[in-house]
Structures are given as structure tokens and as C-alpha cells.
Amino acid sequence: MSKKIETDWNTFIKFWLVPLIIAGILLFLFKAVTGLVIIGISIFLALAVKPLVRKVNNFFTKHFGKDKKHQTLSAIFAYLIVVLIIGAIIAIVGPVVVNETAKFVQNFPETFEKTFGGWEGINSFGKTIGIEDLHSEINNTLMKISNDMLGLLGNNLVSSVGGIADVVMKIVLVLILTLFFLLDGPEMMNTLWRTLGAGSENKPAKVAKDVVGKMMNVISTYVSRQVIIAIIDGCATIVIVFVLSLILGFTPSLAIPMGMTTMLFYLIPMFGQFIGGTLVTILLFFSNPAAALVFAIVYIIYAQIENNIISPKIQGDALNLQPVVILCAITIGMYMFGLLGAIIAIPIAGCIRVLVDEYPNIKAARE
């Protein structure tokens, strides 16, 4: 016996159209993930530059009076300042890295002879550990590594060029979008809140505006204070390297590039300080091994002072996050989006904390 099943439009929509719409949204997100990441990074950078925009705008207002045009000029000036500073750091640090590496390669035979006693000293050491001709073993290993690297470079040359072009294009897009978000972002947000009725008696819209404002403030506060600590770290490196150059007799001109190196890498949460300190130690080793050893010891001592006294004092309770939450956020961000994910992970975790703290107000507004 057959039965006729009748259904209404609401049931049909829930059973068929809603899953299809969800699948379409997921497909769109999957296809557009790269573009969404670029837009997200641009918004993050615009929020990070916001405190500088505010300071520049206050300067214009103080000296030239209040004018709507000052907001646009402030955004442009702040953006140019940040781009020029980053460009100057790269322009100064890059040649130093290349020059110190080239100098090390050029002086390697002499350094090798003084440090290890040449190949005779290496062979003598090899015999003590049971290797008759350590010189030949090292040469064979280096030859194999060299051949493997040449083969890898030859196979991936075309894809590498394409990859570099793709990275350059993404960087240009991020720079352009960041500038546009700085210029048009405030007006876009004001239009959004006016449309939602945040200025009237619409309580959900008011709560949403308040929550979003707190999240934006978390990002701006964290980045601005992180930059301050990075500058302090860079200045400390400059002082350490400069003093060592006077004592151990290598060129003092390395001090500023080394300080810029640690300052730039410090912006990477948790691991950046270690990476910057290690890179400076390696570069100093190329110039003066004794200076590298002393710098590593002094910088480790300073890092403990910075991490336990200076950084907590400056950052304070801006994010109110436990260390385990910060480490988990960095781990997730790093494995999802690499280095950029690690950089933006902590502010995002701070924004999630704002949502958790404001959940009672959000729930009350919905009811």
C-alpha cells in the first residue's frame, strides 16, 4: 500500500535549500581563502597603525586647528612613516648581512686554520673518534649536498620565480588595501553603525558597536606596545654590540644594523626574540667569534630582564591572557597561516577574550 507524503515550503527549504546554501558558502570560503586572508591582514595592519594616525591627527589639530581633511592627511602620513621605516630597516640590515657573510667566506681559510689547525687538525681529531680520513668524508658530504642543492634549484627555478612574483603581488595588494582601510575604514564603520541604528535605542546595535570597539582597541594597544618593547630591545642590542666593538676591536658600524635586526624580529610573538638574537650572534661570529659568544651571554641575561620586568610593565593587562592561551594561539596561527599567523594570533585571542567577557551583555541585548 502506497502513501502520499505532503510537505510544505518551509520544510522543503530547511531540508534542501539551507544545506545547499551552506555548501555554497563553504565552497566560496574555500575558493576565496587567499583573498580573505589578504583582506584580513590589511585590516589588522590598518588597526595596528591606528594609534600612530591618532597621534599625527592630534599634532595637526594642535598646530593647524580642527579640520576633516586632517584625518585623511594623518592616515597618509602615518602610513608613509611606517612603510619608510620598514624599508629603511631592510635597506640597512640587508647589505650588512650580505657583507658579513661574504667577509666570513673570504676569511674562512685563515679562521679555519687558527681555530681548528687546518685539515691536519681535523684529521687528527677524526682519528681520535675512529675516522681515518675525516677530510675526505667532509669533502664527499659537502659535494653531495652541493649536487643535491643544484638539482633542487634547477628543478624548481621556474616555480620559484612564479612563487616570488606571487608573493610580491600579495605584498603590493596588502599595502594598497591597508592604505584604503586607513582612509575609508572609519567612515565605513560609521555608515555601518548608522544603518544598524547604533545611535538610537537599538540595544543590540549599541552592544555590537561597543564590543567591536573594544576588539579594535585590543589590537591597536597590543601592537603599539609591542612596537615600543621592540624598539627598547633594538636599542639594548645597539648598546651591547657597540660596547663589545670598543672592547674587542671590531667595527662599531655593526651596532645599528644588529639593533634593527632584533627590533624587527621581536615583533614576532614569543619566538622572535630568540630568532633575532640568534641571527645577530651568527653575524657577529662571522666578524668576531669572541664577540658573538659574549653577546649571546649578555643578550640572554637582558632577555630575562625584558621578559620578566620590562615587557609585563609596558604590556600590563592589555590582553588579560594566560601564557598557555597565548602559546596555543601562536601554535594554531603558525600552523594555519605561517609567520603571519603567529604575528596576528595573540591579538585575535585577545578579541576572542573580549567576546567571552562581553557575552552576558550580548545575550541580554539579544533577549
N, C-alpha and C positions, 0 to 999 in steps of 0.2 A: 504494500500500500504506500503510495507516494504522498508526501506532504509539501505544501506550498509555503515557503518561508518568505515573509514580508519584512521589509526593513525600511526605516525612514532615512531621510537625507543626513541627519546628524550622525546616525550610526555608520552610514556609508563613509562620511567624511572622516570620522575618527578611525575607522578600520583601514581605509585605503589612502586617502589624501594626506592625512597627517604623517604617516610613515614615509610617504613619497617626498613630502616637503622636507622632513628631517634628513632623509638620504640626500636630497638635492643640496641642502645647506652644508652637510658634511663633505660632499664632493667639491662644492665651491671652496670651502676652507682648505681642503687638501690641495687643490689646484693653485689657490692663491696664497699659500702659506708664506712663500718668499716675499711677495709684495706686502703682506700684512706684517711680517717681521720688520721689513724696511720702514713701514709707516710707524710701527710701534717704537722702533729705535729713534726715529726722528722726533716723535712726541716726547720720549724720555729725555733726549738731548735738549729739546726746547724748554722743558721743565727745569732741567739742570742749569740752563743759562738764565733762567728767570730771575734769580736773586741779583745777578750782575745787571740785568736790564733794569731792575728796580733802582739799583744804586746810581746807574747812569741817568735814569729819568729824574731822580731826586737832585742830581747835580744840575741838570738842565733847568729844572723848576726853580732851584735856588738862585741861579745866576741869570736866567733869561725869562723867568715868570712861567706861569702855568699855561700850557698850550697842548691841544690834542696831537699836534704834529710831533711833539717831543716823544710820545710813546713809540712812534714809528722810528724816529731817529735813534732813540735809545736801543731799540731792538737791533737795528742795523749796526750801531757802534759796538754793542756787546758781542754780537755775532762775529764781527771782524776782529775784535780783540782776541776772542777765543781761538779763531782759525789761525791768526797770525802767531799767537803764542805756540800753538801746537806745531805749526810749520817751522818756526824758529828752532824749537827743540829738536825736531827731526833733522833740520839742516845743520845744526851744530853737532849733534851726537853721531849722526851717520858717518861723516868723514873721519871723526876720531876713531870710531870702531874699525873702519877700513884701514886707517893709517897704523893703528896699533897692531892690528893683525898682520899687515904687510911688514912692519918692523920686526915683529916676532919671527916671521918666516925668514926674513933676511938674516937675522942674528941667531937663528936656531942652531947652526953648526957650532958656533962659539959657545953658546949657552949649554948645548948638549955635552960638549967636551968638558966644560967646567963642572957641570952638575953630575954627570954620570961617568966621566972618564972616557968618553968616546965609546966606539964599538967594542974595544978591548975590555973596557969595564963592564959593558953589557954581557959579553960572552963569559967573563969571569963569574958574573952573578948567575948566568944561566947554568953554568956547570955546578954551582952550589945547589941548584934545585933540580939537577938531573937532566938538563938540556945541553947537549954538546955544542950546538951551533945556534945560539939564540938569535944572532944577527940574521941568518938565513931564514929562520922561522918568521921573524918580524917582517922581513922583506917580502916573503911569499904571502903573508897575510895582508900586508898593505897593497900588494899587487892585485890580489883577488878582490879586495874591497874597491880598489880603483876601477877595475874592469866591470864589476857589478854596477857601480855608480854611473860609469859611462854608458853602459847598456840601458840602465834605467832612464837616464837623461835623454838618450836617443829615442827610446820608445815613447816617452811622454812629452817630447818637446812641443808638438802641435797642441796637445791638450793643455799643457802648461800655459802656452801663450793665450789660448782661449780662456783658461781659468783666470789669468791675470786681467784680461780685458773685462771679464765678467765682474771681478772684484772692483776694478776701477769704476765701472758703470754703477755698481751698487753704492760705492762711496760717494760718487757725484750725486746720485739720487737722494741719499741721506742728507748731504749738505744742503741741497736745494729745498727739500721738504722741511728740514729744520728751520731754515730761514722763513719759509712761508708760514709755518706754525707759530713762529715768534711774532710775525707781523699780523696774521689774521686770527690766531688762536683765541686771544681774549674776546674779540668781537663775536667769533663763532660761539663761544661758551655763553656770552651774554644773550645772544639770539636764542640759543637752546633753552636757557632758563626762562626767558620771557615767554617762549612758546609753551613751555610746560607750566607756566603760571607760578614760578617760584617767588615772585614778588607779591602775590595775592595771598589768599587764605588757603591755598593748596598745600596742605601739610606734607604729603609725600614728596612733592617737588622741592619744598624747603629742606626737608631732611636729606634728599638726594644731593642738593646743592651743597649742603654742609659737609656731607660725607666725602664728596668728590673734592671739595676744597681742602679738607684735611689730608686726603691722599696725595694731592698735588703738593701740599706743604711738606709732607714726609719726604717725597722725592727731592724737592729743592733743598730742604735742610740737610738731608744726608749727603748729597753731592757737594754742596758748598762747604760743609765741614770736612768732608773727606779731602777736598782740594786744599784746604788750609793745612791739614796734617801732612799731606803730600809735600807741600811747599816747605814745611818745617823739616821733614825728612830729607829733602833735597839739600837744604841749607846745612844740615848736620853733616851730610856726605861731603859737601864742598869744604867745610872746615876741616874734617878729618883728613881728606886727601891733600889739602893744601899744607897742613902741618906736617904730614908724612913726607911731602915733596921737599920741604925745607930740611927735614932731618936726614932723609935717606938719599937726597940728591937727584931726584928725577924731575921732569918738567912740571912746574906748577900749573901750566895751562890745561892739564887734565882735570883739574878740580871742578870747574863749572860744567863741562860735559858729563862727568861722572855724577854730579849732583842732579842734573837734569834727567839722567837715566833712572836713578832711584825714584825721583819725583814722579816721572811718567808711569813707571811700573807700580808705584804704590797705589795708584787708582784702581788696580785690580784687587778686589777684596781678598783678605787673608793670605793669599799666596804671592801677591805682587811684591811685597817687601822682600821676601826670600828670593824671588826671581831677580829683582833689581840689584840686591846686594851680591848675589852670586855672579851676575854679569859684570858688575864693577870689579869684583875680585879677580875674575878671569882676565879682564882687560888690564888691570894693574899688574897681574902676573906676567903678561907679555912685556911690560915695561920694566918691572922690578919685582921679582918673586918675594923678597923680604917685605916690601910694602904691601903686597897682596895678603900675606899672612897676618901682618899687624892690622890691616884694615878689616879683615874678616873678624878678628877677635874684638876689636873696638866696636865695629858695627853691630855685632851680636849683643854686646853689652848695651849699646844705645837702643837697640830694638826692644830689649826687655823694658827699659825705662819708658820708651814711647808707648808700647802696647799696654803697660800697666798704670801709667800715670798721665802722659800727655793725651793719648787718644781718648781714654774714658772722660778726661776733664773737658775736652772740646766737644766730643760727640754727645756726652751726657746721656740722658734718657730719651734722645730724639726718636728712636725707633722702639725702645722698650721690648727688645727681643732677646731671648736666651741664646747663649753660644751654640747650643745644639741645633736650635732652629735656624740660625744663620748658616751653620755648616751644611745642614740638609738642603737649605735653599740654594746655596752655591753649588752643591753637588748636582742637584736637579737641573739648575740653569746651565751648568757647564756641559752636561751630557746632552742637553736638548739643543742648545744654540752655541756651544763652544765658549770662546773667550768672552764674547759679548753677553752671553747668557750669565756667566759668572759675575760680570760687572753689574748687570741690572737685577740680579737675583735678590739682593738684600733689600733694595727699595720696594720691589714687588712684594716681598714677605712683609715689609712694614705696612704696605697698603692692605694686605690681607688682614693684618692685625687691626687696622682701623675698622675694617668691615666687621670683624668679630666684636670689637669693643662697642661699635655703634649698632649692633644687631637689635638690642632692645628698642632703640629709637626707630629703627627701620620697621620692626614688627608692629610697634604702636602706630606708626604712620599708616601702615597698610590696613590695620584694623579700623 
